[in-house]
Amino acid sequence: MPYFKPNQVKSFKQDIAPIGFYFDIFSTPLFQIPILPIPLRIDKIFHGEPTLLISPNLKKIERTCKKLKLYIDFSQFYKTGIRNLLNYARSKQLLFFKKKIEDIDIIRKWWEGSNKIATDNPDLVESFTFITTQFLKTYSLINKQNTTPILDNNDYINRLIEYCDSIIIYFRTKIEKNLYFSKTGSKFNLEKLYIERRKKYFPIQVKIPINDVISNETYDMEFVPYLIYDDLLESFCYNKSLLLNTTNIPINLKVYEDNKIINKTSTIDDIRINSSKIALNKLTIEEVFDIY
């Protein structure tokens, strides 16, 4: 088993490195259940430094689920996404070394540090909420039509292309408008994503207040929102290109039902868990680390 070699990966202390998770439509040997982290930032893991983990607006998603008669097990959603992130980091063989205890300890430090910080980041939250709700609508439609990537290839592919198009339009519009909303206390701030000079774009690094929920101290850290939105745009453009190439077969979305991440509410007896109350920091270290 390979282990992390942190001193060969650069990390910038003032960079909070936000990461969100979304349902993807193509699997790989590494991401067989493709709930993907984006951006695929592994530098903070190697150094045991906190990452700002972005959750969507779970109340909005819960309302969407109620309309579509679906249920997301967010505990499974997050565990799968985090495992995929850690497996991606582990796959980088040249960055590892042979001391297991240091490997586990540095990941534990990253996880605990990530779960003791919080901020109000309405723009990123809204963006990941949009991706998730659009996916759920697509999932519901495909489920109702009972189409599959093998038996009903054209219909299935067309539904997924429509899904990709909705996300592409959303982020292309966001980048073209060059606007980013942040929040400080009760005050909303409107900032630019980039500066344009001589037909070249220069992404802007923005500061956001980070709250340490243990010490209740607040301090400023930085990140570049443009790079996250550009990553998301590129990811969905790439997925669309794969869909248009008929030799590429997307996953059967039923994989999310088979792994009990998405369920039809009618198939669950007496749902006792309110999805809006499931948060990343509710997961125990043992649940997250059980891949080891």
ABEGO torsion letter per residue (X at the ends): XBBBBAAABBBBAABAGBBBBBBBABBBAABABBBBBOBBBAAAAAAGBBBBBBBBBAAAAAAAAAAAGBBBBAAAAAAAAAAAAAAAAAABAAABBBBAAAAAAAAAAAAAAAAABBBBBAAAAAAAAAAAAAAAAAAAAAAAAGBBAAABAAAAAAAAAAAAAAAAAAAAAAAAAGBBBBBBEABBBBBBABBBBGGBBBBBBBBBBBBBAAAGBBBBBBBBAAAAAAAAAAAAAAAAAAAABAABBBBBAAAAAAAGABBBAAABBGBABBAAABBAAABBAAAAAAAX
